[in-house]
């Protein structure tokens, strides 16, 4: 039987499209899940540059997907061009991204074993210079993503192209209204699944005059986000989970609850 989250309030800041199953998991354990998307996702499928870079998948040595959104919108871009890339070697940043690829017919997928990030991908044996030099790689990501992965692969001799198949936009939700509707002054836990989400959340706290929420216990999905939590002035060291999957987040919440007993 799953541990009860009764009496626990969790602010779920994921984009709307990614939050449903986690919210259901929290509510199934009798916790209070506060839906507060800090970003919204807009597909860029159909735009000329996206289509041009998606076409490169046909001749690519491998494809890299940096998030579940990259899979969702990247595969849409491929299918819009009638490209079946299911047998092409694919790299996923984490287990959730890999599961999304599997669900869309990809069969040859590799995932980092520990560090679920660009650094983890770059440590994989299959992405070293001896394997990828002079090979073409397509990275599916959001508009304006980090340059570390692509720049490092280029240094190793690969020809890298970005298929920026979606973009993130700051949401216009009111945290004050969300908290007020549920009669919550400060949530027990707040999830931040990316640096962009955390940055948007921090800006919204300042803009709405909710500085007491810097005392919320943050739960994050990487050491990189954890460092940003500390730098942005939150009171407590963040809880860090292994990856952004719903399962990992739920386990992280359970462990944190047990540590409070």
N, C-alpha and C positions, 0 to 999 in steps of 0.2 A: 504494500500500500504506500502511495506517495506521501511524503511528509506534508503536513498542513502549513500553509502560509497565512493562516487566519490572523487578522490584525496587522498584516504587513502591507504597506503601500509601496508600489513600484512605479516610478515614472519611466515609461517606455518612449524613448525619443527617436526610435527608428522611423524612417520614411513609412508612410501609410501602407505601401504595398508589401513591406517586409515585416510588419508588426503583428499581423493577425494571429499566426500560429503561436507566437510567444505569449501574447495576451491571453489566448485561450488556455495555454498551459498554466499560467499564473492563476487565472480564475478557476481552473479545475482543481487547484489546490487551496481554494477559498481565499486567495490573496486579492488585493485591490490593485488592478492594473490601470494606471492613468495614461490614456492615449495622448501623447504630445509630440507629434512628428516635428522635428526641427528642420528637416529638409523635405522637399518634394522632388520627384524624379520625372524628367521629361525625355521621352524617346527622341532620338535624332535619326531614326531609321527612315530612309527615303531621301535624306539629304545627299547631294551629289558627292561630297568628299567622303562621307561614310560609305556610300556604295562603292566608290573607287577603291578604298582600302579594304573593304570586305572582299572584293574580287581577288585580292592578292592571296587569299586563303587557298585558292586552287593550287598555287605553285609553292606554297609555304612549306618549309621544313617542319615547323610546329606552330601552334597557336597558344597564346597565353591569355587566360581570363583572370582578371584581378578582383572580381567580386561576383556575387550572384546577379547583380544588375547587369554586369558585363555579359554574363551568359544569356540572360533573358533578352536583352536588346541586341546583343551580338548575333545570336542565333536567328533572331527575327530578320536582321540585315542579310544574313546568309541565305535564308529561305526565300526572302524577297527576290533574290537573284538566282533562285533554283540551284544553290550550291549545297551539296551534301558533303559536309566536312567531318562526318562521324568517325571516319577511320584515320583522320589526320592526328598525329601526336598532339595531345593537349595538356597544358599545365594549368592547374587550378591553385589559387592562393590558399585555399583551405577546404575542409571537408564539406561545408555547405555549398561552396562553389562547385566542387566535384560532383556532389549529388545532383545539382541542377544540370550539369553536363550529362550525367548518366541518364537523367530523366528525359533528355532531348536526343538520345541515341548515340552519344559519344562512347567509344569502347576502349580507347587507349589514353588513359588519364594518369598523370603523375601529380602528387601533392607533397609538399614539404612534410617531414615527419615531426618537426618540433616548432620552428619559428614560422608562423602563418602570416607571412608578409613578403615584401619584395626581397628582403634579406634572405628569407628562407628559400625562396625560389632560386636566387642567385647561388645558393650553396649546393643546389642539386648537381649531381655528376653529369646529367644529361644536358646541362646548360653551360658547361665549361667550354673554353676556347677550342679545345681539340675536337669538339663535337659540332659546334655551331659556326665556326669561322667560315665566312663566305656563304652562309646559309641565310635564307629569308625567314623572318619571324614576324608574325602579326600579333600585336598586343591589343586586346579588346578592353577598353576602359571608359571612364567618364571623361567629359571634356575638361581639359586642363589638369589632368592628374599629375602625380609626382614623376620626376624625370629619372630617379635613381635606377629603376629597372632597365628602361630603354637605353640610357646612357651607358650603363655597365655592360649590357649585351653588345652594344656597338664597340666598346673598347675591346671586347673579346673577338671582334671581327665579324659579327653578324650584321646583316642588313635588316634594320628594324623599321616597321611601319605601325603607326597607331590607328586603330579603328575606334574613334571616340563616339560611341553609339548612343550615349545618353548624357544628360547634364543634370547637375544638382542645382536646386534653387532654394533659397531660404523660405521657410513657410511663414505664414502670417498668423499662426495660432497665438492665442493669449494664454500664457502660463497662469496668470492671475485668475482668469476665468475658469480654466481647467481645474485648478486646485480648489477654487471656491465652490464649484459645482459638486465636488466630492467631499467638501468640508475637511480638506487636508491643508495644514499650514506648511509643513515641510515633509516631503516623502521620505520614507525610511531608506529607500535605495533609488538611485537614478542610473539608468543604463546609457552608456555612451559607446556606440559601436564603431565610431570613426573620429578622427581629429576634426573633420568638417562638422560633424554633429556636435561635438563638444564645443567648438568655437561658436557655433550658432546658439547653443544653449547658454553659454557664458554671456554672450552679447545680449541675449534676451533678458537674462537676470538683471543685468545692469540697466537696460533700457526700461524695464518694468519696475525697477526699484525693489527687487526681490533678493536683496543681499543675504537674507537669512538662509536662502537655499544653498549658499556656499558651504553650509553645514550638512547638507545631504551626503550620505555615504555613496560615493560613485562606484559603479561596477563597470569595468572596461575590458576590452578583448585583446589588448596588446600592451607591451611595455612602452611602446612609443606613445600611446594615448595616455598611459599612466603618468609619464613624465609631464605631459601637457596639463593634466589635472593638477599636479603639484605646482607647476609654473603659473597656472591661472588662478591660484589662490584658494583652492578648496581646503577645508579644515582638516579632513581626515585622509590618510593614505588610501588610495583606491584599492578595491578588490579587483584582482586580475584573473580572468578565466583564460582557458587554453585557446579558444577560438570563438567566432561569433555565432556558432550554431545554437539553436534553441536549447538543445540538450546541455551544452556546456554552460549556458547562462543559468539554466535551472539548477544545475549542480552547484554552480558558484553561489547562487542565492542560498541553497541548502547549507553549504559549508559556512557561509557567513552567519546564518541564523544559529547554527550549532556553536559557533565561536562566541556568540553573545550570551549563551546559557551559563 
